[in-house]
Amino acid sequence: MGGVCQGVPVPALAPASPVAILGTGAHRPGVVVTSDELDAAHGRRPGESRARSGVEVRRWARSEETSSSWRPRRSLGRSRRQD
């Protein structure tokens, strides 16, 4: 059975299945690009990119990298649960 929230009909929801977050991860791409390098590449005054963005160093993925390619084997190995 649905309901109403601030005059707007709200559909009924099915019971939720229990879930658990087993882990999280992070990856930093290997290509490091500084603001000074960006300034030189784009003909800007030294320090201009950093002054405008506040960012000193960026990390860029290589063209062959995708988020799904970042360490999947290692992550899968760590996710194995002992039942």
C-alpha positions as CSV (number, residue, x, y, z in Angstrom):
1,M,0.0,0.0,0.0
2,G,1.5,3.3,-1.0
3,G,1.1,6.6,0.7
4,V,1.2,10.4,0.2
5,C,4.1,12.7,0.9
6,Q,3.5,16.4,0.8
7,G,0.5,15.8,-1.4
8,V,2.3,13.6,-3.9
9,P,1.3,9.9,-4.2
10,V,4.1,7.5,-3.3
11,P,4.1,4.0,-4.7
12,A,4.2,1.0,-2.4
13,L,7.7,-0.6,-2.2
14,A,8.4,-4.3,-2.0
15,P,10.2,-5.5,1.1
16,A,13.9,-5.0,0.8
17,S,16.4,-7.8,0.8
18,P,19.1,-7.6,3.4
19,V,22.4,-6.3,2.1
20,A,25.9,-5.8,3.4
21,I,28.9,-3.8,2.2
22,L,31.8,-6.2,2.3
23,G,34.5,-3.7,1.4
24,T,35.5,-0.6,-0.5
25,G,38.5,0.3,-2.6
26,A,40.4,3.1,-4.2
27,H,42.7,3.5,-7.2
28,R,44.9,6.4,-8.3
29,P,45.8,6.3,-11.9
30,G,49.6,6.3,-12.6
31,V,49.9,9.4,-14.8
32,V,50.8,12.4,-12.7
33,V,50.2,15.8,-14.3
34,T,51.1,19.0,-12.4
35,S,49.5,22.4,-12.8
36,D,52.9,23.7,-14.1
37,E,52.9,21.1,-16.8
38,L,49.4,22.1,-17.8
39,D,50.4,25.8,-17.9
40,A,53.4,25.0,-20.2
41,A,51.3,22.8,-22.5
42,H,48.5,25.4,-22.9
43,G,50.7,28.6,-23.1
44,R,49.6,29.9,-19.7
45,R,51.7,31.9,-17.2
46,P,53.4,29.6,-14.6
47,G,51.1,29.1,-11.6
48,E,47.9,30.2,-13.4
49,S,46.2,26.8,-13.3
50,R,47.0,26.3,-9.7
51,A,45.8,29.8,-8.8
52,R,42.5,29.3,-10.6
53,S,41.8,25.7,-9.5
54,G,43.7,25.2,-6.3
55,V,44.9,21.9,-7.7
56,E,48.6,21.1,-7.7
57,V,48.7,17.6,-9.0
58,R,46.2,15.6,-11.1
59,R,46.2,11.9,-11.9
60,W,45.1,10.8,-15.3
61,A,44.2,7.4,-16.6
62,R,46.0,6.0,-19.6
63,S,43.9,5.6,-22.8
64,E,43.8,1.8,-22.3
65,E,42.6,2.1,-18.6
66,T,39.0,2.0,-17.6
67,S,37.6,2.0,-14.1
68,S,36.7,-1.7,-14.6
69,S,40.3,-2.6,-15.4
70,W,41.8,-1.2,-12.1
71,R,43.0,-4.1,-10.1
72,P,40.0,-6.4,-10.5
73,R,42.0,-9.6,-9.7
74,R,43.4,-8.2,-6.5
75,S,40.0,-6.9,-5.5
76,L,38.3,-10.2,-6.2
77,G,40.9,-12.1,-4.3
78,R,40.4,-9.9,-1.3
79,S,36.6,-10.3,-1.5
80,R,36.6,-14.0,-0.9
81,R,34.7,-14.7,2.2
82,Q,35.4,-17.5,4.7
83,D,32.0,-19.1,5.3
